[in-house]
Amino acid sequence: METIQILIILFALFAFSRVVLRTQEKKISQREFIFWSVIWIAIIIVAFIPGITTILAEPFGIGRGIDFVIYISLIVLFYLMFR
């Protein structure tokens, strides 16, 4: 496992712990908890299995997995800004 993978996993676990704490403090709703949990768990899975992004990208006609991740990230960011 590469150093960057370890750092990403540690950061995602920290962020997920913040989501759990904010849910317990009633600062975010259950819906927001589910949304952020899916995001951080997906990041952890991709950090453990980086090749999965290529598998997910192929049906969309995207050659590299990292390009797929960037496209999805931009879409999510634009949606969150709009919302």
C-alpha positions as CSV (number, residue, x, y, z in Angstrom):
1,M,0.0,0.0,0.0
2,E,1.3,3.4,-1.0
3,T,1.8,6.3,1.4
4,I,-0.9,8.4,-0.4
5,Q,-3.4,5.6,0.1
6,I,-2.7,5.4,3.8
7,L,-3.1,9.2,4.1
8,I,-6.4,9.2,2.1
9,I,-7.8,6.4,4.3
10,L,-6.8,8.1,7.5
11,F,-8.3,11.4,6.3
12,A,-11.5,9.7,5.2
13,L,-11.8,7.9,8.6
14,F,-11.3,11.2,10.4
15,A,-14.0,12.9,8.2
16,F,-16.4,10.0,8.7
17,S,-15.9,10.3,12.5
18,R,-16.8,14.0,12.2
19,V,-20.0,13.0,10.4
20,V,-20.9,10.5,13.1
21,L,-20.3,13.1,15.8
22,R,-22.3,15.8,14.1
23,T,-25.2,13.3,13.7
24,Q,-25.1,12.4,17.4
25,E,-25.1,16.1,18.2
26,K,-28.1,16.6,15.9
27,K,-26.2,19.1,13.8
28,I,-26.9,17.2,10.6
29,S,-29.9,15.2,9.5
30,Q,-30.1,11.5,8.8
31,R,-30.3,12.2,5.1
32,E,-27.1,14.3,5.3
33,F,-25.5,11.5,7.4
34,I,-26.3,8.9,4.7
35,F,-25.0,11.2,1.9
36,W,-21.7,11.9,3.6
37,S,-21.3,8.3,4.8
38,V,-21.6,7.1,1.2
39,I,-19.0,9.6,0.1
40,W,-16.4,8.8,2.7
41,I,-16.9,5.1,2.5
42,A,-16.6,5.2,-1.3
43,I,-13.3,7.2,-0.9
44,I,-12.0,4.5,1.5
45,I,-13.0,1.7,-0.9
46,V,-11.3,3.5,-3.9
47,A,-8.1,4.0,-1.8
48,F,-8.0,0.3,-1.0
49,I,-8.9,-0.8,-4.5
50,P,-7.8,1.9,-7.0
51,G,-8.5,-0.3,-10.0
52,I,-12.2,-0.2,-9.3
53,T,-12.4,3.3,-10.8
54,T,-11.3,2.0,-14.2
55,I,-13.9,-0.7,-14.1
56,L,-16.5,2.0,-13.3
57,A,-15.2,4.4,-16.0
58,E,-15.3,1.9,-18.9
59,P,-19.1,1.8,-19.4
60,F,-19.1,5.6,-19.7
61,G,-16.5,5.5,-22.4
62,I,-13.9,7.1,-20.1
63,G,-10.4,5.6,-20.5
64,R,-8.8,6.3,-17.1
65,G,-10.3,5.8,-13.7
66,I,-8.9,9.0,-12.3
67,D,-10.7,11.0,-15.0
68,F,-13.9,9.4,-14.0
69,V,-13.3,10.3,-10.4
70,I,-12.6,13.9,-11.3
71,Y,-15.8,14.1,-13.5
72,I,-18.0,12.7,-10.7
73,S,-16.3,15.0,-8.2
74,L,-17.0,18.1,-10.3
75,I,-20.6,17.0,-10.8
76,V,-21.1,16.5,-7.0
77,L,-19.5,19.8,-6.2
78,F,-21.7,21.7,-8.7
79,Y,-24.8,20.0,-7.4
80,L,-23.8,20.9,-3.8
81,M,-23.2,24.5,-4.7
82,F,-26.5,24.7,-6.6
83,R,-28.3,23.2,-3.7
